[in-house]
């Protein structure tokens, strides 16, 4: 819930560029209209009908779940002095359902920063993140999920060298759509799915810029292909793989950097089982303000609602 690509204000100042938001508005229009006219349903971890949505690495998920997430990251980005900063990070998050459709999350990140200009390295915990998410809509036949949420990064709860001294409040909208309802003439496109998220970030410090997080994931489930389209002979463990591309973006809204965007294109693969998933992605900068070096993300994710369905993974209130 609170994980993913919320950039600190320090990072926004260092790495802003320009990209249009037309694609975002177009893709979300159909999902928002559908969500307003249909009721929500309760489903298991990441499912809408026969579609399984994995927990992606940088774009927050369109469902609520009992889960634990560990995300390791390596990146090199420009900083204010004209050099580069190399960041090795470890993010930890725990999410818990209060009811089948409502959940809370708590997370933080440990960063190790190395500077190319010879400045001393900095390391420590980033600010504490808390979040809430409500599943508003499930359409099994059209493999569609929608959720709304509210996230907060609590200022001065992390190391002063790493984190911001102010807080950031982020309302959010999430959606997921599988294409299993395509006609038989397009059967090999049925394993495709798209998820997306949009989240404005409002800071509590007047001089700090507000921004907009937005992005999509594009997924092709080999398990869906084998089970619901055609058995093409893909064996274990490859039949539990989902090739994925994520596009996390951040657009500054004010304070002299309005309409400037940073982001990455993240191709990778997710492997899932009953207990959880492993995932690996590269991070390719979309412009010079984001950087010129490819980074890496590695995820270890636990499905507590599947591992411990009667204890840790059970909603507190039915």
Secondary structure, DSSP 8 states (H G I E B T S, - for coil): ---S----HHHHHHS--B---HHHHHHHHHHHHHHHHS-----STTEETTEE----SSS--SS---EEEEEEEEEEEE-TTSSEEEEEEEEEEEEEEEETTEEEEEEEEEEEEEETTS---EEEE--EEEEEEEEEEEETTTTEEEEEEEEEEETTSS-TTTS-SS-EEEEEEEEEEE-TTS-GGGGGGTTEEEEEEEEEEEESSTTS--EEEEEEEEEEEHHHIIIII------TTGGGEEEEEE--EEEE-STT-TTBEEEEEEEEEEEE-SSEEEEEEEEEESSTTT-SS-EEEEEEEEEHHHHSTTTTTS-S--
